[in-house]
Amino acid sequence: MRRLSGRELRRLTQRMGLNLKEMEGVEEVIIRLAEKEIVIKSPSVSIVEIKGGGRIYQITGVEEERSRVEETLEEVEISEEDIQLIVAQTGASPEEARRALIEAGGDLAKAIMLLSSR
């Protein structure tokens, strides 16, 4: 089977009512799932525009997975007072208290219950 040149491919896609273009300046693409994120570093993103307004995105690059706990860790602000309160209430280490607070989304009561049930 003969491979199409870039020019031939553009003509063919135009005849089919498609417009193919490269998206410039993309640094990363993040796909969020329930339990994890897929991060594509230095991606190449192509967009195929279809008559009628639809778009198809084609992404190629190096994949990296992150758990949603890491994302939560970045979002939740934990104060030293909260950690010390949980340590005093549960006898857990400061690191265990911090992890429980992150897991509980910053909710003190939920973090204490998590540590007490373990």
N, C-alpha and C positions, 0 to 999 in steps of 0.2 A: 504494500500500500504506500502510495506517494505521500510525503509530508507536505503540508501547505505552508507557504511562506507567510510572513506577517501581513503583507499586503493582500494576499489571496484570502486569508482568514478574515480580515476586516471587511472585504467585499462580500464574502459569504454571509457573515453575521448581519451586515446591513441589508442584504436581500431577504434575510429571514426576519427582519424587523427588530434586530438586536443591536445594541450599541455597547461595545466593549471598551472599557477604559481602566487605567491603572490609578489607584488612589495613592497620592503622594503624602509623605510626611508621617506615616503611621509608625509609632514607636512600639506599641504592644496592643494585643487584642486579648480581652478577658471574656471567657465563657463561664458564667456562674451556674453551677448545678446545686442541688440541695445539700450535698455533703462536701463538695470540693469546688475549686475553681481551676480552669485550664487557662494558663497564661501562655500566649504565643509571643515570644520575643523577636524583635526585628522582622516583622512579618512583611510579606508581599501580598497586597490585597488588590484583587481585580474585581470590578463591578460590571455585571452584565445587565444592562437596562432593557427591559422588555416593553414592547408597545402596550399601552394600557396602564403603565405606571409601576409594574413590578420590578423588583431588583433581585439579583442573585449575587451574593458575595462569595468569592473564592479566596481562601486564606491559606498561605503556605508559610512555614517558618519552624522554629525550634520550640517544642512544647515543654512546659513546666507545670507541674501540678502543685496546688496549695490546698490544704484542708481549710474548711470554713472556720475552724478554731483559730487559725493564724490570722484570718481576716478580722475576727472578733477581737483578738488580742490587740490589733492595731486601732480598733474603734473605741474600745472601752477604756475610760480613764479610771485608774484605781488609785485612791489616796492611801497614804501611809496610815492614817487614822482608821480607815476601814479595815486594812490588813491587821492592825494591832487589835481592833475590836474582835475580829474573827479568831485571832490567835488566843485571846483571853477567854472567849466563849467556848472554844472547841479544843484547845490544847494542840492545835495543828501547828506546823512550822509556818513561817512567813511565806515561803514558796508555795506550800499547799494551800494556804489562804488566798494567795494571789490567783492561783489556778482555779480555785473554786469560784472566786469572784468573776473571773473571765468566763467560765462555763455558765455562770448564772446571769451573765450580761450586766454585772454591776449591782445586782439585787442582793443586799446584805442578808436578809432573812433566808432567801433561797440558798445562798452560799453556805450559811451555817447549817441548814438542813441537809445539804449535800454532804458536808464533812461529818455531820453527826450520824448519818446513815451508813457511812463507810466503815 
